[in-house]
Amino acid sequence: MSAGRPLRILISAGEPSGDRYGGQVIRALRARRPVAVTGCGGPAMLEAGADLVARVDQLSALGFLEVLQALPRHLGLLGRLSQRARERYDLAILIDYPGFHLRLGERLRGAGVPVLQYVAPQLWAWRPGRARQLCRAADRLAVILPFEPAWFEHRGIPCRFVGHPLLDEPLPCQAQAREALRIPPSERVLGIFPGSRRSEVSRNWPLFRGVGQRLLERGRCQRVLVAGTAHEAYPGGEGFEIHRHAARLVLAAATAALIKSGTTTLEAACIGTPMVVGYRASWSTQAIARRLMTVDSISLVNLILPQPVVPEFWRWPLREGRLAAALEPLLDPGSVQHREQREALSRVQASLGSPGAAARVADLALTLLDSQ
């Protein structure tokens, strides 16, 4: 690196959550050294000052068939980022999204660029044999789940538990959220989270909508709130309240929530909102997943806790009635099920470390660079 010029860092995120984490890391890096960040990301990274060469919505894909369909644009971006990598980047931080980042990491390391993988690929959930590819794709891992260090270090991959980045973001309490959304304290409220990607919404929304309608019609809740994305439509949701750009307020305001699997389940745990997890994948994706999965749960909450506490529904056929029956007692704050799940969720946050994940990642990245 030439004296006097800023560090040239590539930060790549393939999903909205990774974009948020990337924005946090950029700010932490800039608090330590002058940096020029090139990246793949979204509004959070852009606001933090990254020069984006691709947007998250151009990269993101979920499900086996969807990933295959995204392959041409992935390969095009892979070529652009790999070209002249040695001259353009002093360091790369790749955030989650393993289908793309394992390939990119191998190319970058082959060009002499040190690579830090932030948010490890979930090889403990499926395809553990890819650990060898991860060894080739990353110099170090920064992991965010408490059980991951032992798993990766057993396979010879250097890693550090940095804590979960959720703890770096303020989370509202129920009273604050209800005041903001003008909801009386005594109402029983169901929150619905069908997902952030178009493919997720198109599959989950009809099922989640049906569950909400059942519970509303039977008087098990007085209000149904939907955490909507900026552009998706939610047909047939008459009587529901669609709140866009307010997912955390919806989560905190809810008495209980129906959530698709993912980081939102950890947000619910940290806020203390009881939940049921559902996910309607395509038939082909589910058939392949059944063959590849090495864990029994799709909820991160259930994977962290010693015993599963969150009801999960993802195996075909998914029935509205079964999801509604699981949610019904959770919508009663006085029920044993509601109280027991809230108590179990309080243990999740304690296991996620302490605030400061982005600062730890920035320090780890700079230590990696200085050791080269």
N, C-alpha and C positions, 0 to 999 in steps of 0.2 A: 504494500500500500504506500502511495506517495505521501510524503509529509505535507500536512496542511490541507489536504482534501478530505471531505467527509467520507465516512464509511459507506460503501455501496452495498445495500442489503436488499435481497429479494425476499418478500413475504408473500406467500400464496395461501389463500383460503378458498375452499370450494363450496362453502355453505354459509348461510346468514350468521349462524353462531360463530363460525370461524372468522368471519368478517369482524364481529364484535371483539373477539379475542385479539385479532390482529391490530385493531385500532388501539387497544389497551397497551399492547407490546410496543407499538410505534412510539407512543407517548413516553413509556418507560425508557426506551432506548434514547430518545432525544433529551431526556433529563440527565443522561450520563455522557453522551458524546454527540458530536455532529454526525448526522446520518442522512443519506439520500435513499429513500425507499422506493423501489419499483415493485409492483405487486399485481396479484389477482385478488379481487375482493369486491367490496360494496361500499355503501355510504359511510360506514364507520371508519374504514381505512382511508377513504377519500378525505373525510373530514380531518383525520389525523395527519394528513399531508402526503399520503402515498400517491405516486404516479401510476395509475392503473393501466395495465395493458389488456386486461380482460375483466369482465364483471362476473360476479357470482352467478347471476341468472344465466350466463352463457356457459357456465361450467357445470353447475349442479345437476346431478342425476341420481336417482335412487331406484333400486330394483335391478335385477339381472338383465332383463330385456332393455330397460331404459338406459343402462350403462352401455350396452352394445350399440344402441342407437346414437349415443353421444360420442362414440369412439372417433368419428372423423374430426369433430371439432377439438377433441382432446389431443389427437395426434398433431393437428395443426398448431395448437398452442404449445405443445411439448417441443416441437421443432423451433418455434420462435424463442422460447425461453432458454433452450439449450444452446442456441447458436451464439458463439463468441462468449460463452458463460464466463470463462476465465478472465476476460477483459472487462466484463460488465459488473460482476458481483464479487465482493469480498466474502460474503456469507449468505446463506439461505436459511430461512425459517419457514418450514412447511407445516401448515395447520390442518390436522385431521385429513379427511378425504383420501384414503389410501389408494384407491384404484388409479388415481392420477399421480399422486405424490410419490408412490413407490417407484414408478418409472422415472419421474422427474428427478428424484433424489439420486438414483443411480447415475443418470447422465451428468448431473451437476458434480457429484463426487469424482466421476471419471474425468471431468475437466479441471479438477483441483479445487473446487469450491466446497468448503466445509458446510455440512448440513445438520441443522437441529430440527428434529421432528417434534412439534408441540401438539399434544393430544394424540396419543398413540393409536394406531389402527387396532380395532377390536379383534385381534387374532385369537384372544382367549375365548371368543364367542364362536368363531368359525375360521376355518383354514389356518390352523396353527402352523402348518408347514411353510407358510409365507414368512416365518421368522427369519429364515436365511436370506430372503430377498430384502427384508427390513435391515438386516446387518449390512447389506451392500448399499442401502439407500440412505442411511443416516449415521452420522458420527455419534450423536447422543439423542436420547429421548427425554422429553419433559412430559411426565404423565400426570393425570389429574384425578385418578381414581385410586383409593387407598390399597386395593389388592393388586394393582398392576406392577409395582416394583419387583415383588418376589417372582411373578410370572415371567417378566422379561429378563431379569438378571439370571434366572435359572437357565435361560437359553442364550446366555452370553452377550446380551445387548445392554450396554451401559445406559442407565436411566436415573432420573431423579424425580421424586414426587414433589411437585411444586404447589399443591393445593388446587382447589377448583376455582376457576375464574368467576364463577357465579358469586362467590363471596366478596368479590371486588365491586359488585354492583348493588346499589341500595334496593331493597325489596320492600314493598309496602305491606302494612298490616291490614287486617280486615276492616277496621274502623276507618282508616284513611281511604281505602279503596271504595268503600261504600259511600263515604261522603263525596268523593270525587264523582262517582257514577249516580249519585242521588238515589241510593237504595236504602230503605229503612233497615235498621239493625236487626229486626225480628224476622225478616223474610227468609224463607228457605230458597236458596239460589243454586241452580245448576250451571256450572261453567262447561262449555264444550270447546275442545281444541282439536279440530280435524287435521291440522298440519299446516305447513307453510308453503310446500311445493304444490304446483297445480295437480300433479299426478296423485299426491296424497289426498288433497281435498276432493278430487273427483271420485276417489274410491271410498274414503271414509265418511264424507258428508251425508250421503243417503242413509247410512247405518246410524250415525250419530244423531242426525235429525230425527229419525224414527224413535230412538231411545228418548230423546228430549220431549217429543210430542206425547209419548206414553206417560211419562212422569208428570208432565204438566196437566194433561187431561185427567189423571187420577188424583190430582191434588197433592202429590208428593213434594212438589216445589211450587212456588208462586211466580218464579221468574227463571227464564233460560237466557244466559248470556253466551254469545259466540265470539271467540277470539278470531277475528277475520284478518285476512291479509289485505294489502292495499288494493289489489285488482281483481281478486276472485269473486265470483257470484255464488250465492248460497240460496238456490231456488227452493221454494216450498217451506221456507222458514218463517211463515207468518206467525206472529205472536212471539217470536224470538227477538232479542236485541243484538244486532251485529255491531261490535265495537272493533274498529280497525286501529292499528297502532296503539293498542292498549291491552296487550295480552297479560301483562303482569297485574294490572288493575283487575281484570276479569278473574284471574287466578286467585288473587287475594280476596276479592269480594265474594267468591263462591263458597257455599256451604260444603259442597263436594264437586268434583270435576270428572268429566270423561275426557281422557287425554290419549292421543296417539303416542306411541313409544318414542323416547328420545330425551333430550335435555330438559324438556318441560316437566318431566316427572321429578327431576331433581329440584327444579324451581318450586314445584308444589310442595316437596318435602321441606325445603328451607322455609317456605312461608307457613307451612303447617296445614295445608288443605288436603283432606282425604280424597282419594281418587280411585278410579277404575281405569285400567289401561286397555285400549283396544286398537287393533290395526288390521285393516283389510287390504292385504297385498293381492296382487294378481295371482291366479291359480298357479301359473308357471313359476313365479317367484317363490311362492310358498312351498311348492314341491321341491325346488332346488334347495331352499333354506332348510327344510327338514333333513335333507341328506348331509348338509354341511355344518349345521349348528352343533356346537359342543357344550352348550349351556341349556338349561331348562326354561329360563325366563327371558323375556324381551324388555323388561323394565329394569332400569339401572338401580332403582330403589331396592328391588328384590335381590339383585345381584350383590349389593353392598351389605345388606342386613343378613344376619346369620340364618334367619328363617323368612320366607316370603310373606309379606303382609298385604300386598296390593293385588286384588283380583286382576287377572289378565285374560284377554280374549283375542286370539289371533289365528287359531286353527279353524279351518273350514269345517262345517258351516258356522258362520257367525249369526246368532239369533238376537234380535232386538230384545226379546223378552228376558233372556239370560243376563244381558248387560244391565237392563233396567232393574232386575231383581237384585243384582249386586250393588247398584247405586242407591237403592231405596233406603236401606238402613243408614248409609253414610250421610244422607240428606237430613237426618234427625240428629241434631247435636247432642241429644240426651241418650242416644243409643250406645250400647256396649261397643258395637263395631266402630262407630265414629270415634269414641274416646280411645279405644285400643289402637286404632291406626294412627291417630294424632300422636300418641305417646311413642309409637315406634318410629314415626317420621322425625321426631325430635332427635333421635339418635343418628339419623343420616347426616344432618348438618355437622354434628360433632366429628364425624369421621372424614369430612372433606378438607380438613386442614384449617389454615388461618388465612385471612385476607393477605393479598400481596403476590398473587400468582404471576401477574404480568412483570412485576419487578424481579422476581426470581428467574423468570424466563429470560429477561433482558440480561441479567448478570450471567446466567449460564451461557447465553449466546456469545457475550463478549469474552468470557473465559475460554470458550471453545476457539474463538478467533485468535486470541492472544497466544494460545498453545500451539498454533500451526507453525 
